[in-house]
Amino acid sequence: MDKKNNHKQSQPNNPLHGVKLIDILELLVEHYGWEEMARRININCFKNDPSIKSSLKFLRRTPWARDKVERLYINLMTGGG
């Protein structure tokens, strides 16, 4: 077994494994739109002149906000959102 397959199998129950933050954000924006995302997660990068680029920058340096975005994504993917 090669390293790539071994790494994938090491986290079979992690819904975020192998999913990039940009992919999460793009899917959420497509599904909810910026206005609904700002309502669900009260952060300025979703409210004031939102963009993928500015949101990624903020989320990469703000763990609590990234955690909320990841939880919203998991909720959506598991049928709760």
C-alpha positions as CSV (number, residue, x, y, z in Angstrom):
1,M,0.0,0.0,0.0
2,D,1.4,3.4,-0.9
3,K,1.6,6.4,1.5
4,K,-1.3,8.2,-0.2
5,N,-3.8,5.4,0.3
6,N,-2.5,4.7,3.8
7,H,-3.1,8.4,4.8
8,K,-6.6,8.3,3.4
9,Q,-7.5,5.2,5.3
10,S,-6.1,6.6,8.5
11,Q,-9.1,9.0,8.8
12,P,-12.1,7.2,7.3
13,N,-14.6,8.9,9.7
14,N,-13.3,12.4,9.2
15,P,-15.8,14.2,6.9
16,L,-13.3,17.0,6.3
17,H,-10.4,14.7,5.3
18,G,-9.1,15.7,1.9
19,V,-11.6,18.6,1.5
20,K,-10.0,22.0,0.9
21,L,-11.2,25.1,2.6
22,I,-11.8,26.8,-0.8
23,D,-14.0,23.9,-1.8
24,I,-16.0,24.1,1.4
25,L,-16.5,27.8,1.1
26,E,-17.5,27.7,-2.6
27,L,-20.1,24.9,-1.9
28,L,-21.6,26.9,1.0
29,V,-21.8,30.1,-1.0
30,E,-23.4,28.2,-3.8
31,H,-25.9,26.5,-1.5
32,Y,-26.7,29.4,0.9
33,G,-25.4,32.6,-0.7
34,W,-23.5,35.3,1.2
35,E,-26.5,36.8,2.9
36,E,-27.6,33.5,4.5
37,M,-24.1,32.6,5.4
38,A,-23.7,35.9,7.2
39,R,-27.0,35.3,9.0
40,R,-25.8,31.8,10.1
41,I,-22.2,32.8,10.9
42,N,-21.9,36.4,12.1
43,I,-18.6,37.5,10.6
44,N,-17.8,40.6,8.7
45,C,-16.1,38.9,5.7
46,F,-19.6,37.4,4.9
47,K,-21.5,40.7,5.5
48,N,-19.4,43.5,4.0
49,D,-18.4,43.2,0.4
50,P,-17.9,39.4,0.6
51,S,-15.6,37.4,-1.7
52,I,-14.0,34.0,-1.7
53,K,-10.5,35.5,-1.5
54,S,-11.2,37.8,1.5
55,S,-13.1,35.0,3.3
56,L,-10.3,32.5,2.8
57,K,-7.7,34.9,4.1
58,F,-9.8,35.6,7.3
59,L,-10.7,31.9,7.9
60,R,-7.1,30.7,7.5
61,R,-6.0,33.0,10.3
62,T,-9.1,32.8,12.6
63,P,-9.6,29.2,13.9
64,W,-12.9,29.9,15.7
65,A,-14.5,31.2,12.5
66,R,-13.1,28.4,10.4
67,D,-14.5,25.9,12.9
68,K,-18.0,27.4,12.5
69,V,-17.7,27.2,8.7
70,E,-16.5,23.6,8.8
71,R,-19.4,22.7,11.1
72,L,-21.9,24.4,8.8
73,Y,-20.4,22.3,5.9
74,I,-20.6,19.1,7.9
75,N,-24.2,19.8,8.8
76,L,-25.1,20.5,5.2
77,M,-23.3,17.3,4.0
78,T,-25.0,15.1,6.6
79,G,-28.5,16.4,5.8
80,G,-28.9,18.8,8.7
81,G,-28.6,22.1,6.9
